[in-house]
Amino acid sequence: MIMAISLPLVISNQLAGTCFIAGGDDKNIALITSLHQIGSGNDINIAVPAHFGDVSRPQPYPLIQAPTFKLNLGLAEPFLDLAILLLPRFPDLIVPVFPNFIQFADEIKIGEEVLVAGYPFAPMGSILETVQICHVSALGMRQMGVASRRELILSAQTYIGSSGSPVMRRSDGKVCGIVRGCLAPPSGASVGNMPLGSDSNITYATSAHVVPNLIIEALNNG
């Protein structure tokens, strides 16, 4: 079973969240993440921890530092909140462990078990990859004016650094979504006398069915 390799995203020398290997060609390795993490940052890097994004391996912790490699923005898709980042194929350290492709799921069903693999506490300086097991609670179609986009609603509590994490079907490892964020009630909101926090057990993920075409476009442009 091919599993996505997730790595910490570094924006302007600050750990920001998660990205993962999504494909590649002879010139570049393509990674994907949530566009909102990048913001106005023009200094985009990945950190490569000692376990090389293979979450099944033991991870030294706390990890104070890790080598970083500069990425180029290959494609930005604001409507889908996705960004394709390109890494030139020159770092000998990481090329051997980066596959040219992973598998994407065309569809996913309600109730299917999925894995979310990423660095939820990256904004707090933690390079520790974790995996969360959850289920697809609903299939969403987010309306944005006259257009719409497919989303997965997951029974998972995610954090700021989880943005950009791959959502993988547990049965076969295929990527079916990219974490976009969680339900965050307005500041000060409450139900009766009970205040609502900023974290919830509802996570939104952009459907991954569009990713293969975006990767091809980004690589062709790169």
VENFEN-V19662 format. One record per helix or strand. SS is the DSSP state (a for helix, b for strand). FROM is the first residue (numbers start at 1). LEN is the number of residues. If there is no record, write none. Layout:
# VENFEN-V19662
ss=(SS,SS)
from=(FROM,FROM)
len=(LEN,LEN)
This chain:
# VENFEN-V19662
ss=(b,b,b,a,b,b,b,b,a,b,b,a,b,b,a,b,b,b,b,b,a)
from=(6,14,28,35,44,67,72,82,92,104,113,122,130,147,160,166,175,190,194,203,208)
len=(6,11,7,4,5,4,6,7,4,1,6,3,15,8,3,4,8,2,2,5,14)
